[in-house]
């Protein structure tokens, strides 16, 4: 669920950045820069979560194989 919220925030940030891209107004440019920075932070969080997921998946696969060798897994 948390990953979905993070990805939704990234998509929203990118959409907002593109909506302001045609403006030359300083406020719009500042907002675009803020959104780009926020997007970078969110992307870092997504990357970290993906690494954790990959690690946990590998661990789960290892445990499953160990249990299968012990004939304890259904």
Backbone bond lengths (Angstrom), bond angles and torsions (degrees), N, CA, C in turn:
res aa  C-N    CA-C-N  psi(-1)  N-CA   C-N-CA  omega(-1)  CA-C   N-CA-C  phi
1 X - - - 1.446 - - 1.528 110.46 -
2 X 1.346 115.80 -45.15 1.459 120.56 -179.78 1.524 110.81 -61.74
3 X 1.317 116.00 -37.26 1.460 120.34 179.55 1.530 110.09 -65.40
4 X 1.329 116.95 -39.65 1.458 121.41 178.65 1.526 110.71 -62.08
5 X 1.341 116.13 -42.28 1.468 120.48 179.46 1.525 109.95 -63.39
6 X 1.326 116.57 -42.75 1.460 120.99 179.84 1.522 110.85 -63.50
7 X 1.319 116.33 -45.85 1.462 119.59 179.40 1.528 110.99 -64.83
8 X 1.324 116.93 -36.97 1.462 120.38 177.46 1.523 110.75 -63.57
9 X 1.327 115.87 -40.00 1.466 120.10 178.83 1.526 110.86 -64.71
10 X 1.328 116.80 -38.78 1.463 120.27 178.37 1.523 109.98 -64.26
11 X 1.315 115.98 -46.73 1.464 119.91 -179.96 1.525 110.10 -60.79
12 X 1.336 117.40 -43.14 1.459 121.00 178.87 1.528 110.35 -61.74
13 X 1.340 116.26 -43.73 1.466 120.15 -178.86 1.523 111.47 -62.18
14 X 1.316 115.94 -43.69 1.465 119.74 179.45 1.528 110.05 -64.85
15 X 1.318 117.30 -43.50 1.460 121.29 178.44 1.530 110.39 -60.00
16 X 1.337 116.37 -44.84 1.463 120.10 180.00 1.528 110.61 -63.88
17 X 1.327 116.65 -39.92 1.464 120.25 179.38 1.525 110.82 -62.27
18 X 1.322 116.69 -42.70 1.461 119.74 179.09 1.525 111.64 -68.58
19 X 1.312 117.46 -31.80 1.464 119.10 -179.32 1.527 111.09 -69.00
20 X 1.329 116.91 -27.16 1.459 120.47 178.97 1.525 112.59 -93.81
21 X 1.311 118.20 -5.14 1.465 120.71 -171.57 1.523 113.42 -63.71
22 X 1.323 119.19 -25.36 1.459 121.38 -179.81 1.515 113.40 -83.18
23 X 1.312 117.86 -9.99 1.467 121.60 -176.05 1.526 110.55 -85.83
24 X 1.311 115.55 147.06 1.459 120.25 173.65 1.519 110.12 -110.13
25 X 1.285 116.69 2.69 1.454 122.44 178.91 1.533 109.54 -62.84
26 X 1.331 117.50 137.78 1.461 121.67 -178.16 1.526 111.86 -62.80
27 X 1.309 117.00 -38.50 1.463 120.32 179.52 1.523 110.45 -64.12
28 X 1.322 116.36 -40.59 1.458 120.19 179.15 1.527 110.52 -66.94
29 X 1.310 116.88 -39.30 1.469 120.56 177.78 1.516 110.70 -65.21
30 X 1.321 116.97 -40.65 1.467 120.53 178.35 1.528 109.96 -63.73
31 X 1.320 116.41 -42.18 1.462 120.80 177.94 1.523 110.76 -63.31
32 X 1.310 116.87 -40.88 1.451 121.41 178.60 1.532 110.32 -62.69
33 X 1.317 117.05 -42.76 1.465 120.80 178.15 1.529 111.05 -64.58
34 X 1.329 116.60 -38.96 1.457 120.67 178.26 1.528 109.89 -63.75
35 X 1.331 115.66 -43.22 1.458 120.10 -179.55 1.531 111.40 -66.96
36 X 1.308 116.84 -36.30 1.465 119.86 177.00 1.526 110.48 -63.98
37 X 1.335 116.41 -42.16 1.463 120.20 178.52 1.528 110.51 -65.29
38 X 1.318 116.16 -42.42 1.462 120.19 177.59 1.524 110.53 -62.97
39 X 1.312 116.14 -40.28 1.461 120.88 178.25 1.528 110.76 -61.64
40 X 1.323 116.76 -41.17 1.464 120.32 179.26 1.531 110.92 -62.88
41 X 1.327 116.16 -41.14 1.467 120.27 178.00 1.527 109.88 -63.85
42 X 1.317 116.04 -46.54 1.461 120.16 -179.82 1.525 111.80 -63.43
43 X 1.320 116.89 -38.36 1.464 119.99 178.33 1.522 110.16 -64.01
44 X 1.330 116.96 -38.80 1.458 120.63 176.16 1.520 111.63 -61.89
45 X 1.327 116.35 -39.96 1.463 120.37 178.02 1.529 110.75 -66.05
46 X 1.318 116.64 -42.07 1.467 120.51 178.48 1.529 109.72 -62.44
47 X 1.321 117.18 -43.84 1.465 120.69 179.14 1.527 111.08 -60.52
48 X 1.332 116.22 -42.30 1.462 121.05 178.72 1.523 110.82 -64.04
49 X 1.319 116.63 -44.83 1.459 120.54 178.24 1.527 111.35 -62.93
50 X 1.318 117.01 -38.30 1.464 120.26 178.71 1.521 110.77 -64.45
51 X 1.334 116.97 -40.91 1.468 120.32 177.91 1.522 110.21 -62.66
52 X 1.349 116.57 -42.66 1.463 120.23 178.35 1.524 110.77 -62.91
53 X 1.312 116.55 -43.55 1.465 120.71 178.82 1.521 110.94 -61.39
54 X 1.317 116.99 -45.57 1.460 120.93 179.39 1.527 110.82 -60.74
55 X 1.334 116.20 -42.38 1.454 121.13 179.82 1.529 111.24 -64.31
56 X 1.331 116.20 -45.75 1.459 120.09 179.62 1.532 111.71 -66.52
57 X 1.301 117.17 -35.84 1.460 120.91 177.13 1.526 110.43 -64.50
58 X 1.316 116.55 -44.26 1.466 120.53 178.40 1.526 110.30 -62.94
59 X 1.325 116.90 -41.91 1.462 120.83 178.32 1.531 110.23 -63.25
60 X 1.324 116.83 -44.84 1.463 121.50 178.64 1.519 111.70 -60.34
61 X 1.317 116.88 -42.49 1.467 120.73 177.63 1.533 111.00 -62.73
62 X 1.335 115.81 -39.60 1.460 120.65 179.29 1.527 110.75 -64.98
63 X 1.316 116.67 -43.87 1.463 120.85 178.92 1.523 110.22 -64.26
64 X 1.313 116.24 -41.58 1.470 120.47 179.48 1.523 110.31 -60.79
65 X 1.334 117.25 -44.26 1.460 120.66 179.08 1.528 111.18 -63.97
66 X 1.333 116.29 -39.92 1.469 120.01 178.53 1.517 110.73 -63.33
67 X 1.309 117.14 -43.50 1.463 120.98 179.13 1.517 111.49 -66.04
68 X 1.322 117.13 -37.26 1.459 120.14 177.23 1.529 110.63 -64.45
69 X 1.331 117.24 -38.33 1.466 120.82 177.79 1.525 110.32 -64.74
70 X 1.325 116.68 -34.81 1.456 120.51 178.42 1.524 112.12 -83.52
71 X 1.298 116.10 -2.38 1.463 123.45 -179.14 1.527 111.65 59.78
72 X 1.342 115.29 38.03 1.462 119.90 179.02 1.526 111.10 -109.54
73 X 1.284 117.29 -6.10 1.467 120.57 -178.67 1.521 108.61 -95.16
74 X 1.335 117.72 133.76 1.468 120.06 -178.03 1.506 113.67 -65.59
